[in-house]
């Protein structure tokens, strides 16, 4: 059976009649941390021939700071994301080579909430993000230019929150950034990033 995509889950949450039930109204600020995953090192590996590969990082730690305003039925939210550092290393011929990609993002989205119980809710978000991927050469760098590449990409997320009190909530999120550009050895390619986080939220 085919698994539903994150986009389909978010669409269901945003279009659900429960997404327009009365809920929290006001401003909020939060922070979260967790696991990031990306195929950026795998995509970079496709652009250069390694005779021997010693590391191709697929995951790292990630963080986010976010804030928004909820009108009960719907919210607008912005966030600053650290999406991890990914290293690629090995041998090119007989020479050791190592590179790394460090990614961050600014995102804005519309959030819809579906109430599960009085204190538990599910939410989905759709928006856009401005992603910056910095490429740094670590070894075998003669003639190699380091780059910083910016791109605007779709941003999708889904998660759950638990209202511990009127002004405090715990929140879990899965968020994805699709098709972020990076430059490696003069070639532009695209990579995807995901952040799975657990955090806390203060409501005003």
C-alpha positions as CSV (number, residue, x, y, z in Angstrom):
1,X,0.0,0.0,0.0
2,X,1.4,3.4,-0.9
3,X,2.1,5.7,2.1
4,X,0.5,9.1,2.1
5,X,3.0,12.0,1.4
6,X,3.6,14.8,3.9
7,X,1.9,17.2,1.4
8,X,-1.3,15.0,1.3
9,X,-1.3,14.9,5.1
10,X,-1.0,18.7,5.4
11,X,-3.7,19.3,2.7
12,X,-6.1,17.1,4.7
13,X,-5.3,19.0,7.9
14,X,-5.8,22.4,6.3
15,X,-9.0,21.4,4.5
16,X,-10.5,19.5,7.4
17,X,-13.6,21.2,9.0
18,X,-11.9,20.7,12.3
19,X,-9.1,22.9,11.1
20,X,-11.5,25.8,11.5
21,X,-12.6,25.1,15.0
22,X,-12.1,27.8,17.6
23,X,-8.6,27.5,19.3
24,X,-5.8,29.5,20.7
25,X,-5.8,33.2,19.6
26,X,-2.7,35.4,20.0
27,X,1.0,35.6,19.4
28,X,3.4,32.8,20.2
29,X,7.2,32.0,20.2
30,X,8.9,28.7,20.3
31,X,12.1,26.7,19.8
32,X,12.8,23.2,18.7
33,X,15.7,20.8,18.2
34,X,16.1,17.3,16.6
35,X,17.3,15.4,13.6
36,X,17.9,16.7,10.1
37,X,18.3,14.5,7.1
38,X,19.5,15.4,3.6
39,X,20.6,13.9,0.3
40,X,23.0,16.8,-0.4
41,X,26.2,14.7,0.1
42,X,24.8,12.0,-2.1
43,X,23.9,14.5,-4.8
44,X,27.4,16.0,-4.6
45,X,29.0,12.5,-4.8
46,X,27.2,12.1,-8.2
47,X,29.2,15.1,-9.5
48,X,32.7,13.8,-8.7
49,X,34.4,10.3,-8.9
50,X,35.7,9.0,-5.6
51,X,37.9,5.9,-6.0
52,X,37.2,5.3,-2.3
53,X,34.5,6.9,-0.1
54,X,35.0,7.1,3.6
55,X,32.1,9.4,4.7
56,X,28.9,10.6,3.1
57,X,26.8,12.2,5.8
58,X,23.0,11.8,5.5
59,X,21.9,13.3,8.9
60,X,22.9,15.8,11.6
61,X,21.4,17.7,14.4
62,X,19.1,20.7,13.6
63,X,17.4,23.5,15.4
64,X,14.7,26.1,14.8
65,X,13.4,29.3,16.3
66,X,9.9,30.3,15.3
67,X,7.0,32.7,16.0
68,X,3.6,33.6,14.7
69,X,0.1,34.8,15.3
70,X,-2.9,32.6,15.5
71,X,-6.5,33.8,14.9
72,X,-7.8,30.5,16.4
73,X,-8.9,29.2,13.0
74,X,-5.6,29.7,11.2
75,X,-2.1,31.1,11.9
76,X,0.8,32.7,10.1
77,X,4.2,31.6,11.2
78,X,7.8,32.4,10.5
79,X,11.0,30.6,11.5
80,X,14.8,30.5,11.4
81,X,16.2,27.0,10.8
82,X,19.6,25.4,11.1
83,X,19.5,22.3,8.8
84,X,22.8,20.7,9.6
85,X,26.3,20.2,8.2
86,X,27.0,17.3,5.8
87,X,30.5,16.0,5.1
88,X,31.7,14.1,2.0
89,X,35.1,12.6,2.1
90,X,37.2,9.9,0.4
91,X,40.0,9.3,-2.1
92,X,40.2,10.9,-5.5
93,X,42.9,8.8,-7.1
94,X,45.5,8.5,-4.4
95,X,44.7,11.9,-2.8
96,X,42.5,12.5,0.2
97,X,39.6,14.8,-0.4
98,X,36.9,16.3,2.0
99,X,34.1,18.7,1.5
100,X,31.2,19.9,3.6
101,X,27.8,21.6,3.1
102,X,26.2,23.7,5.8
103,X,22.5,24.7,5.3
104,X,20.2,27.2,7.0
105,X,16.8,28.6,6.1
106,X,14.2,31.3,6.7
107,X,10.6,30.2,6.2
108,X,7.1,31.6,6.3
109,X,3.9,29.5,6.2
110,X,0.2,29.3,6.8
111,X,-0.7,26.9,9.6
112,X,-4.1,25.1,10.0
113,X,-5.0,23.2,13.2
114,X,-7.3,20.2,13.8
115,X,-8.3,19.7,17.4
116,X,-8.0,16.2,18.7
117,X,-8.8,16.8,22.4
118,X,-9.1,19.9,24.6
119,X,-5.3,19.9,25.0
120,X,-4.0,18.0,22.0
121,X,-4.1,19.2,18.4
122,X,-2.6,18.3,15.0
123,X,-1.4,21.0,12.6
124,X,-0.2,21.3,9.0
125,X,1.7,24.1,7.3
126,X,2.3,25.2,3.7
127,X,4.7,28.0,2.8
128,X,8.0,29.0,1.2
129,X,11.6,29.1,2.5
130,X,14.7,30.9,1.5
131,X,17.5,28.3,1.9
132,X,21.2,29.1,2.0
133,X,23.7,26.3,1.4
134,X,27.4,27.0,2.1
135,X,30.0,24.8,0.5
136,X,33.4,24.6,2.1
137,X,36.4,22.6,0.9
138,X,38.3,20.9,3.7
139,X,41.2,19.1,1.9
140,X,42.4,18.9,-1.7
141,X,41.3,22.5,-2.2
142,X,43.8,23.8,-4.8
143,X,41.8,25.8,-7.4
144,X,38.5,25.0,-5.6
145,X,36.1,27.9,-5.0
146,X,33.9,27.9,-1.9
147,X,30.3,29.0,-2.5
148,X,27.2,30.2,-0.8
149,X,24.0,29.5,-2.8
150,X,20.5,30.8,-2.0
151,X,17.2,29.5,-3.4
152,X,13.5,29.9,-2.7
153,X,11.8,26.5,-2.3
154,X,8.4,25.0,-1.1
155,X,8.1,24.4,2.6
156,X,5.7,21.8,4.1
157,X,5.2,20.6,7.6
158,X,3.0,18.6,9.9
159,X,2.9,17.9,13.6
160,X,1.2,17.8,17.0
161,X,1.0,20.0,20.0
162,X,0.1,19.5,23.6
163,X,-1.1,22.5,25.6
164,X,0.3,22.0,29.1
165,X,-1.3,25.2,30.3
166,X,-2.9,28.4,28.8
167,X,0.5,29.9,28.0
168,X,2.8,26.9,27.4
169,X,2.7,24.0,24.9
170,X,5.0,21.1,23.8
171,X,5.2,20.6,20.1
172,X,6.6,18.0,17.7
173,X,7.1,18.7,14.0
174,X,8.2,17.1,10.7
175,X,9.2,19.7,8.1
176,X,10.6,19.4,4.6
177,X,12.4,21.8,2.2
178,X,12.4,20.5,-1.4
179,X,14.8,21.3,-4.2
180,X,17.3,23.7,-2.5
181,X,20.2,24.6,-4.8
182,X,23.9,24.2,-4.0
183,X,27.0,24.7,-6.1
184,X,29.8,22.1,-6.1
185,X,32.9,22.2,-8.4
186,X,31.2,24.7,-10.7
187,X,28.0,22.7,-11.1
188,X,24.6,23.7,-9.6
189,X,22.4,20.8,-8.2
190,X,19.5,20.5,-5.9
191,X,19.0,18.7,-2.6
192,X,16.2,18.0,-0.1
193,X,16.2,18.6,3.7
194,X,14.0,17.3,6.5
195,X,13.8,18.4,10.1
196,X,12.2,16.2,12.8
197,X,12.0,18.2,16.0
198,X,10.6,18.4,19.5
199,X,10.2,21.8,21.1
200,X,8.4,24.2,23.5
201,X,6.1,27.1,22.7
202,X,5.1,30.1,24.8
203,X,1.8,31.7,24.1
204,X,0.8,35.3,24.9
